[in-house]
Amino acid sequence: MFHAGWYGWPGYGGSWIFPYGGLIMGILLLLILGVVLYAVLRNRNPLRETPSSLEILKRRLAKGEISKEEYRELVEELKD
């Protein structure tokens, strides 16, 4: 049988009142680290390619926001 001594059970640290203090503090530290990493990674925006002007015009034409004539005029203007 192990002798608890002054520091609680062997390998866990803590005192005779709170023998698993080191284990609990380690788990608490990992939880805090996990929360911080989650917060940082959740707010990170992946690198996205911005659509070209021509792609934007194609989408606007497909949605019906501009007419075919306006599309053609804008494409010609973009080529200049």
A tleap script that builds the chain and sets N, CA, C and O, in Angstrom:
source leaprc.protein.ff14SB
mol = sequence {
  NMET PHE HIE ALA GLY TRP TYR GLY TRP PRO
  GLY TYR GLY GLY SER TRP ILE PHE PRO TYR
  GLY GLY LEU ILE MET GLY ILE LEU LEU LEU
  LEU ILE LEU GLY VAL VAL LEU TYR ALA VAL
  LEU ARG ASN ARG ASN PRO LEU ARG GLU THR
  PRO SER SER LEU GLU ILE LEU LYS ARG ARG
  LEU ALA LYS GLY GLU ILE SER LYS GLU GLU
  TYR ARG GLU LEU VAL GLU GLU LEU LYS CASP
}
set mol.1.N position { 0.845 -1.181 0.000 }
set mol.1.CA position { 0.000 0.000 0.000 }
set mol.1.C position { 0.885 1.236 0.000 }
set mol.1.O position { 1.926 1.269 0.656 }
set mol.2.N position { 0.456 2.261 -0.749 }
set mol.2.CA position { 1.225 3.502 -0.824 }
set mol.2.C position { 0.993 4.351 0.412 }
set mol.2.O position { -0.085 4.345 1.006 }
set mol.3.N position { 2.009 5.064 0.773 }
set mol.3.CA position { 1.895 6.012 1.879 }
set mol.3.C position { 1.647 7.385 1.268 }
set mol.3.O position { 2.431 7.844 0.438 }
set mol.4.N position { 0.566 8.043 1.670 }
set mol.4.CA position { 0.204 9.336 1.101 }
set mol.4.C position { 1.179 10.424 1.522 }
set mol.4.O position { 1.438 11.332 0.733 }
set mol.5.N position { 1.709 10.376 2.682 }
set mol.5.CA position { 2.682 11.364 3.128 }
set mol.5.C position { 2.097 12.759 3.171 }
set mol.5.O position { 0.891 12.938 3.344 }
set mol.6.N position { 2.967 13.746 3.012 }
set mol.6.CA position { 2.531 15.132 3.085 }
set mol.6.C position { 1.868 15.616 1.798 }
set mol.6.O position { 1.120 16.593 1.821 }
set mol.7.N position { 2.129 14.956 0.696 }
set mol.7.CA position { 1.713 15.490 -0.603 }
set mol.7.C position { 0.581 14.709 -1.254 }
set mol.7.O position { 0.407 14.827 -2.466 }
set mol.8.N position { -0.181 13.935 -0.539 }
set mol.8.CA position { -1.291 13.204 -1.128 }
set mol.8.C position { -0.813 11.920 -1.769 }
set mol.8.O position { 0.254 11.409 -1.430 }
set mol.9.N position { -1.582 11.409 -2.673 }
set mol.9.CA position { -1.255 10.139 -3.328 }
set mol.9.C position { -0.078 10.331 -4.270 }
set mol.9.O position { 0.068 11.402 -4.858 }
set mol.10.N position { 0.753 9.330 -4.422 }
set mol.10.CA position { 1.947 9.453 -5.268 }
set mol.10.C position { 1.588 9.825 -6.704 }
set mol.10.O position { 0.701 9.223 -7.309 }
set mol.11.N position { 2.287 10.821 -7.238 }
set mol.11.CA position { 2.122 11.196 -8.633 }
set mol.11.C position { 1.064 12.244 -8.905 }
set mol.11.O position { 0.976 12.733 -10.032 }
set mol.12.N position { 0.265 12.608 -7.932 }
set mol.12.CA position { -0.806 13.560 -8.188 }
set mol.12.C position { -0.574 14.921 -7.573 }
set mol.12.O position { -1.232 15.879 -7.978 }
set mol.13.N position { 0.307 15.054 -6.637 }
set mol.13.CA position { 0.536 16.331 -5.977 }
set mol.13.C position { -0.626 16.656 -5.064 }
set mol.13.O position { -1.476 15.803 -4.809 }
set mol.14.N position { -0.672 17.852 -4.582 }
set mol.14.CA position { -1.759 18.266 -3.719 }
set mol.14.C position { -1.445 17.994 -2.264 }
set mol.14.O position { -0.342 17.550 -1.943 }
set mol.15.N position { -2.373 18.246 -1.395 }
set mol.15.CA position { -2.181 18.036 0.030 }
set mol.15.C position { -3.075 16.901 0.498 }
set mol.15.O position { -3.789 16.302 -0.306 }
set mol.16.N position { -3.042 16.600 1.783 }
set mol.16.CA position { -3.870 15.507 2.286 }
set mol.16.C position { -5.351 15.858 2.235 }
set mol.16.O position { -6.195 14.962 2.257 }
set mol.17.N position { -5.681 17.144 2.167 }
set mol.17.CA position { -7.079 17.565 2.063 }
set mol.17.C position { -7.557 17.447 0.622 }
set mol.17.O position { -8.705 17.082 0.370 }
set mol.18.N position { -6.674 17.757 -0.319 }
set mol.18.CA position { -7.021 17.779 -1.744 }
set mol.18.C position { -5.959 17.004 -2.513 }
set mol.18.O position { -5.137 17.607 -3.202 }
set mol.19.N position { -5.963 15.666 -2.406 }
set mol.19.CA position { -4.857 14.877 -2.935 }
set mol.19.C position { -4.724 14.885 -4.461 }
set mol.19.O position { -3.642 14.595 -4.971 }
set mol.20.N position { -5.766 15.201 -5.191 }
set mol.20.CA position { -5.696 15.160 -6.658 }
set mol.20.C position { -5.584 16.559 -7.261 }
set mol.20.O position { -6.000 16.778 -8.398 }
set mol.21.N position { -5.029 17.500 -6.512 }
set mol.21.CA position { -4.919 18.883 -6.976 }
set mol.21.C position { -4.148 19.035 -8.263 }
set mol.21.O position { -4.559 19.794 -9.141 }
set mol.22.N position { -3.030 18.328 -8.400 }
set mol.22.CA position { -2.233 18.427 -9.619 }
set mol.22.C position { -2.980 17.903 -10.829 }
set mol.22.O position { -2.901 18.492 -11.907 }
set mol.23.N position { -3.698 16.814 -10.669 }
set mol.23.CA position { -4.475 16.235 -11.767 }
set mol.23.C position { -5.597 17.179 -12.183 }
set mol.23.O position { -5.813 17.414 -13.372 }
set mol.24.N position { -6.298 17.711 -11.212 }
set mol.24.CA position { -7.408 18.610 -11.515 }
set mol.24.C position { -6.903 19.898 -12.158 }
set mol.24.O position { -7.532 20.413 -13.083 }
set mol.25.N position { -5.785 20.421 -11.685 }
set mol.25.CA position { -5.223 21.629 -12.288 }
set mol.25.C position { -4.783 21.370 -13.726 }
set mol.25.O position { -4.939 22.234 -14.589 }
set mol.26.N position { -4.234 20.183 -13.986 }
set mol.26.CA position { -3.845 19.840 -15.354 }
set mol.26.C position { -5.039 19.768 -16.284 }
set mol.26.O position { -4.987 20.262 -17.410 }
set mol.27.N position { -6.112 19.155 -15.817 }
set mol.27.CA position { -7.330 19.067 -16.621 }
set mol.27.C position { -7.910 20.456 -16.852 }
set mol.27.O position { -8.352 20.768 -17.958 }
set mol.28.N position { -7.910 21.294 -15.815 }
set mol.28.CA position { -8.406 22.657 -15.940 }
set mol.28.C position { -7.574 23.455 -16.945 }
set mol.28.O position { -8.125 24.214 -17.742 }
set mol.29.N position { -6.269 23.286 -16.909 }
set mol.29.CA position { -5.387 23.971 -17.861 }
set mol.29.C position { -5.684 23.532 -19.293 }
set mol.29.O position { -5.723 24.366 -20.197 }
set mol.30.N position { -5.892 22.246 -19.505 }
set mol.30.CA position { -6.225 21.760 -20.849 }
set mol.30.C position { -7.571 22.291 -21.316 }
set mol.30.O position { -7.724 22.618 -22.493 }
set mol.31.N position { -8.541 22.385 -20.429 }
set mol.31.CA position { -9.840 22.934 -20.803 }
set mol.31.C position { -9.728 24.407 -21.203 }
set mol.31.O position { -10.320 24.837 -22.193 }
set mol.32.N position { -8.970 25.166 -20.432 }
set mol.32.CA position { -8.787 26.585 -20.755 }
set mol.32.C position { -8.073 26.732 -22.092 }
set mol.32.O position { -8.453 27.565 -22.915 }
set mol.33.N position { -7.043 25.928 -22.307 }
set mol.33.CA position { -6.318 25.964 -23.583 }
set mol.33.C position { -7.244 25.603 -24.742 }
set mol.33.O position { -7.181 26.224 -25.803 }
set mol.34.N position { -8.092 24.614 -24.545 }
set mol.34.CA position { -9.052 24.223 -25.582 }
set mol.34.C position { -10.032 25.328 -25.909 }
set mol.34.O position { -10.343 25.550 -27.079 }
set mol.35.N position { -10.523 26.025 -24.903 }
set mol.35.CA position { -11.465 27.125 -25.125 }
set mol.35.C position { -10.788 28.257 -25.886 }
set mol.35.O position { -11.381 28.835 -26.797 }
set mol.36.N position { -9.554 28.575 -25.519 }
set mol.36.CA position { -8.826 29.641 -26.208 }
set mol.36.C position { -8.571 29.266 -27.666 }
set mol.36.O position { -8.766 30.093 -28.557 }
set mol.37.N position { -8.143 28.041 -27.919 }
set mol.37.CA position { -7.909 27.609 -29.301 }
set mol.37.C position { -9.194 27.620 -30.110 }
set mol.37.O position { -9.189 28.025 -31.273 }
set mol.38.N position { -10.286 27.182 -29.517 }
set mol.38.CA position { -11.576 27.196 -30.214 }
set mol.38.C position { -11.959 28.623 -30.593 }
set mol.38.O position { -12.395 28.872 -31.718 }
set mol.39.N position { -11.799 29.558 -29.664 }
set mol.39.CA position { -12.155 30.952 -29.931 }
set mol.39.C position { -11.304 31.544 -31.043 }
set mol.39.O position { -11.806 32.293 -31.882 }
set mol.40.N position { -10.022 31.214 -31.053 }
set mol.40.CA position { -9.133 31.753 -32.086 }
set mol.40.C position { -9.457 31.150 -33.446 }
set mol.40.O position { -9.547 31.876 -34.436 }
set mol.41.N position { -9.631 29.845 -33.509 }
set mol.41.CA position { -9.865 29.191 -34.791 }
set mol.41.C position { -11.264 29.446 -35.331 }
set mol.41.O position { -11.464 29.419 -36.545 }
set mol.42.N position { -12.222 29.690 -34.471 }
set mol.42.CA position { -13.585 29.940 -34.926 }
set mol.42.C position { -13.670 31.260 -35.666 }
set mol.42.O position { -14.440 31.379 -36.619 }
set mol.43.N position { -12.900 32.253 -35.253 }
set mol.43.CA position { -12.959 33.572 -35.867 }
set mol.43.C position { -12.019 33.737 -37.049 }
set mol.43.O position { -11.974 34.802 -37.665 }
set mol.44.N position { -11.274 32.702 -37.367 }
set mol.44.CA position { -10.328 32.795 -38.479 }
set mol.44.C position { -11.064 32.616 -39.797 }
set mol.44.O position { -11.825 31.663 -39.965 }
set mol.45.N position { -10.841 33.517 -40.715 }
set mol.45.CA position { -11.454 33.427 -42.040 }
set mol.45.C position { -10.524 32.664 -42.969 }
set mol.45.O position { -9.342 32.995 -43.069 }
set mol.46.N position { -11.038 31.656 -43.643 }
set mol.46.CA position { -10.175 30.965 -44.603 }
set mol.46.C position { -9.847 31.887 -45.774 }
set mol.46.O position { -10.615 32.787 -46.114 }
set mol.47.N position { -8.709 31.644 -46.368 }
set mol.47.CA position { -8.314 32.470 -47.509 }
set mol.47.C position { -9.241 32.165 -48.677 }
set mol.47.O position { -9.294 31.040 -49.176 }
set mol.48.N position { -9.944 33.157 -49.087 }
set mol.48.CA position { -10.884 32.989 -50.197 }
set mol.48.C position { -10.413 33.842 -51.358 }
set mol.48.O position { -9.909 34.951 -51.181 }
set mol.49.N position { -10.589 33.302 -52.530 }
set mol.49.CA position { -10.257 34.080 -53.708 }
set mol.49.C position { -11.401 35.049 -53.971 }
set mol.49.O position { -12.571 34.668 -53.937 }
set mol.50.N position { -11.059 36.282 -54.229 }
set mol.50.CA position { -12.103 37.240 -54.560 }
set mol.50.C position { -12.501 37.031 -56.012 }
set mol.50.O position { -11.641 36.855 -56.875 }
set mol.51.N position { -13.791 37.049 -56.284 }
set mol.51.CA position { -14.223 36.820 -57.665 }
set mol.51.C position { -13.801 37.975 -58.567 }
set mol.51.O position { -13.729 39.126 -58.136 }
set mol.52.N position { -13.530 37.650 -59.804 }
set mol.52.CA position { -13.133 38.686 -60.762 }
set mol.52.C position { -14.359 39.518 -61.132 }
set mol.52.O position { -15.497 39.144 -60.851 }
set mol.53.N position { -14.094 40.639 -61.761 }
set mol.53.CA position { -15.183 41.532 -62.180 }
set mol.53.C position { -16.111 40.833 -63.161 }
set mol.53.O position { -17.327 41.018 -63.118 }
set mol.54.N position { -15.534 40.034 -64.041 }
set mol.54.CA position { -16.343 39.316 -65.025 }
set mol.54.C position { -17.250 38.291 -64.343 }
set mol.54.O position { -18.406 38.127 -64.734 }
set mol.55.N position { -16.734 37.610 -63.334 }
set mol.55.CA position { -17.552 36.641 -62.607 }
set mol.55.C position { -18.703 37.338 -61.886 }
set mol.55.O position { -19.821 36.824 -61.846 }
set mol.56.N position { -18.426 38.500 -61.321 }
set mol.56.CA position { -19.478 39.256 -60.647 }
set mol.56.C position { -20.564 39.657 -61.641 }
set mol.56.O position { -21.755 39.564 -61.347 }
set mol.57.N position { -20.136 40.105 -62.817 }
set mol.57.CA position { -21.112 40.475 -63.849 }
set mol.57.C position { -21.946 39.281 -64.281 }
set mol.57.O position { -23.155 39.406 -64.476 }
set mol.58.N position { -21.309 38.124 -64.433 }
set mol.58.CA position { -22.057 36.915 -64.817 }
set mol.58.C position { -23.101 36.562 -63.767 }
set mol.58.O position { -24.220 36.177 -64.109 }
set mol.59.N position { -22.749 36.689 -62.509 }
set mol.59.CA position { -23.709 36.386 -61.433 }
set mol.59.C position { -24.873 37.370 -61.439 }
set mol.59.O position { -26.028 36.988 -61.251 }
set mol.60.N position { -24.550 38.648 -61.659 }
set mol.60.CA position { -25.612 39.662 -61.690 }
set mol.60.C position { -26.550 39.424 -62.864 }
set mol.60.O position { -27.759 39.617 -62.743 }
set mol.61.N position { -26.000 39.005 -63.999 }
set mol.61.CA position { -26.830 38.691 -65.160 }
set mol.61.C position { -27.709 37.480 -64.863 }
set mol.61.O position { -28.892 37.474 -65.200 }
set mol.62.N position { -27.138 36.460 -64.235 }
set mol.62.CA position { -27.897 35.255 -63.911 }
set mol.62.C position { -29.020 35.551 -62.913 }
set mol.62.O position { -30.081 34.930 -62.977 }
set mol.63.N position { -28.800 36.479 -62.008 }
set mol.63.CA position { -29.830 36.831 -61.020 }
set mol.63.C position { -30.886 37.758 -61.606 }
set mol.63.O position { -31.948 37.952 -61.015 }
set mol.64.N position { -30.595 38.322 -62.754 }
set mol.64.CA position { -31.546 39.242 -63.370 }
set mol.64.C position { -31.386 40.679 -62.902 }
set mol.64.O position { -32.271 41.507 -63.113 }
set mol.65.N position { -30.274 40.971 -62.274 }
set mol.65.CA position { -30.042 42.328 -61.784 }
set mol.65.C position { -29.691 43.284 -62.922 }
set mol.65.O position { -29.959 44.483 -62.836 }
set mol.66.N position { -29.097 42.757 -63.981 }
set mol.66.CA position { -28.758 43.577 -65.150 }
set mol.66.C position { -29.265 42.865 -66.399 }
set mol.66.O position { -29.454 41.648 -66.407 }
set mol.67.N position { -29.479 43.648 -67.453 }
set mol.67.CA position { -29.946 43.061 -68.716 }
set mol.67.C position { -28.747 42.597 -69.550 }
set mol.67.O position { -27.594 42.876 -69.219 }
set mol.68.N position { -29.049 41.884 -70.636 }
set mol.68.CA position { -27.979 41.395 -71.517 }
set mol.68.C position { -27.217 42.565 -72.136 }
set mol.68.O position { -25.997 42.510 -72.289 }
set mol.69.N position { -27.945 43.620 -72.488 }
set mol.69.CA position { -27.300 44.783 -73.090 }
set mol.69.C position { -26.350 45.442 -72.086 }
set mol.69.O position { -25.230 45.813 -72.434 }
set mol.70.N position { -26.804 45.581 -70.847 }
set mol.70.CA position { -25.944 46.170 -69.823 }
set mol.70.C position { -24.719 45.285 -69.588 }
set mol.70.O position { -23.608 45.777 -69.393 }
set mol.71.N position { -24.942 43.981 -69.611 }
set mol.71.CA position { -23.831 43.036 -69.414 }
set mol.71.C position { -22.784 43.226 -70.502 }
set mol.71.O position { -21.592 43.327 -70.212 }
set mol.72.N position { -23.229 43.275 -71.754 }
set mol.72.CA position { -22.303 43.421 -72.879 }
set mol.72.C position { -21.531 44.748 -72.798 }
set mol.72.O position { -20.328 44.799 -73.054 }
set mol.73.N position { -22.252 45.816 -72.435 }
set mol.73.CA position { -21.600 47.124 -72.309 }
set mol.73.C position { -20.535 47.095 -71.206 }
set mol.73.O position { -19.436 47.622 -71.382 }
set mol.74.N position { -20.868 46.483 -70.085 }
set mol.74.CA position { -19.935 46.443 -68.974 }
set mol.74.C position { -18.721 45.553 -69.290 }
set mol.74.O position { -17.597 45.861 -68.894 }
set mol.75.N position { -18.962 44.457 -70.002 }
set mol.75.CA position { -17.839 43.587 -70.388 }
set mol.75.C position { -16.899 44.338 -71.313 }
set mol.75.O position { -15.681 44.252 -71.156 }
set mol.76.N position { -17.445 45.075 -72.278 }
set mol.76.CA position { -16.610 45.870 -73.192 }
set mol.76.C position { -15.845 46.944 -72.420 }
set mol.76.O position { -14.689 47.236 -72.729 }
set mol.77.N position { -16.495 47.528 -71.416 }
set mol.77.CA position { -15.848 48.552 -70.622 }
set mol.77.C position { -14.706 47.967 -69.800 }
set mol.77.O position { -13.677 48.616 -69.611 }
set mol.78.N position { -14.884 46.755 -69.317 }
set mol.78.CA position { -13.847 46.112 -68.541 }
set mol.78.C position { -12.629 45.744 -69.399 }
set mol.78.O position { -11.503 45.724 -68.902 }
set mol.79.N position { -12.853 45.454 -70.676 }
set mol.79.CA position { -11.755 45.083 -71.562 }
set mol.79.C position { -10.842 46.264 -71.848 }
set mol.79.O position { -9.664 46.079 -72.154 }
set mol.80.N position { -11.374 47.473 -71.750 }
set mol.80.CA position { -10.549 48.669 -72.044 }
set mol.80.C position { -9.535 48.932 -70.991 }
set mol.80.O position { -8.773 49.893 -71.094 }
savepdb mol mol.pdb
quit
